């Protein structure tokens, strides 16, 4: 738990940020880590809860044993805390940076709006584990002779591949891009998580026997049938990349685009990949309008500021949420309340209860976005129309499922899909309707969090290990 009276004696402290005026000048992370002693003080605030909702399915999809490692940190045993943390989460340095921390919303102290700084402690443990050399490859003592193909190297694919390799299987990861990480690398900006954290995990996994194949577009450059013949099992962790179409008149105007091409190109640029042969997607010197109220929209806001946008306006069709939730009605679940991301705090104008009606332009190029206020049923209110100036419009209203074509085209007569178009598989066996093929992560559950992808990758690995050998020691 921590110190018995810690929650009474110690105030909540979080990592601080560089000032917005400084951080928008670069794409690096801008958080200012706490000193070890302060992290230990924050861990000491963990209470002796009767039911610690923080680490159950409500608060933490990977079931991090949060009270346990808080107690270990409070007592100064960082190395054992790192072992405990890694027993449930393959990549805590990822989740410590980019998970929205439902664990903190589920913390008992959140009833008083001062939850334990769980995310800060988690990141500190993971970073110290690397700094002290505690993270080492864990190759298996015995090989099973079985081989597994993992299609996609996002967090679900990486987690599954690492678990399977440690269980003794030979694992081959097939990735369409030139580097591993999926949208965790190419969709999430470096100012939220620098990509050398992914690179060093890839190095660890390669030392454990995982083989990465880059530029391998399954269904195009290599067929599913080929992979089935090469391997004893196939796991699809390809994500949910198909953008949701806003269906707006004028989306074909120059200067209108979906969020992902914009974010991916900038992440490739920051990562040193050659984008010189591509049309530049650039917000510098422009008035930018971002359609959507979620994390991807927020990433577009922060990226636009760093590229030098003159202004950024974010449109959200939802009513402005309350400043504070009704704790007794929603706790320990994730509440709807007013939240301001670090990117929005850098100077974005936010328009709530605003429906986008159409994109307007001149001579084939966007000049503005026509909007209207909506009522609580999201119906436009007559006479409330207004136009926002825009030279760049980014649609970030979510994802509609896995990308069509490629491997799905090859499997269209065999692969069952759910009502939303995702690959159909349950959360016990993660088996698809095609024998020997499994699915996990966003390709199965739809657009979700990194922490859910890690959970599903780990659970799918256990199912595959059981399928191939008849028994398994992998945790569920």
Secondary structure as UniProt FT lines:
FT   TURN            4..5
FT   HELIX           6..9
FT   STRAND          16..17
FT   HELIX           20..23
FT   TURN            24..25
FT   STRAND          31..32
FT   HELIX           36..43
FT   TURN            44..45
FT   HELIX           53..55
FT   TURN            57..59
FT   TURN            61..62
FT   HELIX           66..74
FT   TURN            75..76
FT   HELIX           78..86
FT   TURN            87..88
FT   TURN            90..91
FT   HELIX           92..98
FT   HELIX           102..106
FT   HELIX           108..112
FT   HELIX           118..131
FT   TURN            132..133
FT   STRAND          147..151
FT   HELIX           155..166
FT   TURN            167..168
FT   STRAND          170..175
FT   HELIX           183..186
FT   TURN            190..192
FT   HELIX           196..207
FT   TURN            208..209
FT   STRAND          211..214
FT   TURN            219..221
FT   HELIX           224..230
FT   STRAND          233..236
FT   STRAND          242..243
FT   TURN            250..252
FT   STRAND          256..258
FT   HELIX           259..270
FT   TURN            271..272
FT   TURN            276..277
FT   TURN            284..285
FT   STRAND          287..291
FT   HELIX           295..307
FT   STRAND          311..315
FT   HELIX           327..330
FT   TURN            331..332
FT   TURN            342..343
FT   HELIX           344..346
FT   STRAND          349..351
FT   STRAND          354..362
FT   TURN            363..364
FT   STRAND          365..374
FT   TURN            376..377
FT   TURN            382..383
FT   STRAND          386..389
FT   STRAND          392..395
FT   STRAND          399..401
FT   HELIX           406..410
FT   TURN            411..414
FT   TURN            419..420
FT   TURN            427..429
FT   TURN            435..436
FT   STRAND          437..439
FT   HELIX           442..445
FT   HELIX           450..469
//
